[in-house]
Amino acid sequence: MMSRRRVGIVGFGNLGQSIFNAILNEPSLEVVFVWNRTKDVLRGIGGLALDNLEQFAEREPDLVVEVAHPSITARYGALFLSVCDYLIGSPTALADGLLEKGLRDVASTSGHAIYISAGALWGGEDIKKMADLDTLKGLRVTMRKHPESYRLTGQLAELAAEAADSDQEVTLYEGPVRELCPLAPHNVNTMAAAALAAHNLGFDGVIGRLVADPSIPDMHIVEVEVTGPGEPGAEFTVRTVRNNPAALGAVTGAATFSAFISSVRRAHGRGAGGIHLC
Ligand SMILES: NC(=O)c1ccc[n+]([C@@H]2O[C@H](COP(=O)([O-])OP(=O)(O)OC[C@H]3O[C@@H](n4cnc5c(N)ncnc54)[C@H](O)[C@@H]3O)[C@@H](O)[C@H]2O)c1
């Protein structure tokens, strides 16, 4: 009988709990630990709860899944990759170029793989193929949500509040994804995944646009605009629009939970050293 892939879950909030429950019904996977910063939520899962994340290797995981916060990757990413594969659920962490390079180096030395959930990104594999051939010339990802569905701080939060008080849409940010990630780390994982797929443009070349739109209380919209080779005005272009139903105020839309669980299933068997969308 094929052995089950041993999965450790870091973060036991909305995503962590939905992954945990999905794995209970998954014959090819088993949970070997769950860690969370606060321990009260771990009551009820018995011996699967892990107290000290530094000791995760004792549970002999094949895959660690991060669904907590980008800071986990900065602090523990290299340690995880020295032991097993690592699925990064908060890839905005990789807007730190030194961290990205460091993790790629550890992965290629240890022979383990870095996986990124494609999340709400549509067409990630196609974007990556164009990046591999260097035919990808431009990529803009627009996220459009109700102002209350953003979890923002600082200047972007003030702009979102302005949008909430009016009936007009407000563009909160338009520019390189690298600068946007630290400003809105919980909202732009899809854009970070796009920047990793579009590796010839990267976090500096991929453009992110964040729009607060009071007219869509129950929908998260992600638009991906790809530009390829050709004369100006007659270039290769692709535009996709993903409409994802979401409860008012929810940061994560309903379809993203099932997309994430399918990423956990697909996070295996790829080459070591690289970053793989799944
Ligand atoms: N890739 C994607 O498509 C995608 C989609 C949704 C959410 N996410 C990301 O996944 C992560 C989890 O999302 P969620 O909806 O489950 O969030 P959540 O708030 O429901 O759960 C987060 C959990 O992590 C813990 N946590 C919070 N801050 C922490 C920190 N600084 N250090 C350690 N633990 C911390 C909390 O205790 C909580 O249990 C977030 O970073 C979010 O941005 C990614």
The ligand as a Gaussian input file, in Angstrom:
#p B3LYP/6-31G(d) Opt

LIG

0 1
 N       -2.597000      32.053000      -1.126000
 C       -3.852000      32.396000      -1.033000
 O       -4.582000      32.381000      -2.009000
 C       -4.416000      32.826000       0.280000
 C       -5.790000      32.960000       0.437000
 C       -6.262000      33.343000       1.680000
 C       -5.394000      33.596000       2.716000
 N       -4.051000      33.471000       2.523000
 C       -3.084000      33.721000       3.598000
 O       -3.062000      32.593000       4.460000
 C       -2.877000      33.029000       5.803000
 C       -4.008000      32.462000       6.655000
 O       -5.254000      32.942000       6.190000
 P       -6.595000      32.676000       7.020000
 O       -7.720000      33.215000       6.207000
 O       -6.631000      31.272000       7.492000
 O       -6.331000      33.660000       8.249000
 P       -6.879000      33.544000       9.750000
 O       -6.722000      34.904000      10.339000
 O       -8.196000      32.886000       9.796000
 O       -5.831000      32.543000      10.463000
 C       -4.490000      32.869000      10.675000
 C       -3.951000      32.022000      11.828000
 O       -2.552000      32.289000      11.962000
 C       -2.281000      32.817000      13.258000
 N       -1.417000      34.023000      13.116000
 C       -1.782000      35.278000      12.830000
 N       -0.718000      36.089000      12.804000
 C        0.348000      35.332000      13.091000
 C        1.735000      35.601000      13.209000
 N        2.239000      36.825000      13.050000
 N        2.547000      34.568000      13.514000
 C        2.059000      33.333000      13.685000
 N        0.756000      33.026000      13.578000
 C       -0.089000      34.017000      13.284000
 C       -3.578000      33.174000      13.928000
 O       -3.506000      32.769000      15.286000
 C       -4.618000      32.350000      13.151000
 O       -4.913000      31.138000      13.805000
 C       -2.803000      34.549000       5.786000
 O       -1.449000      34.989000       5.794000
 C       -3.461000      34.905000       4.470000
 O       -2.920000      36.105000       3.931000
 C       -3.567000      33.071000       1.340000

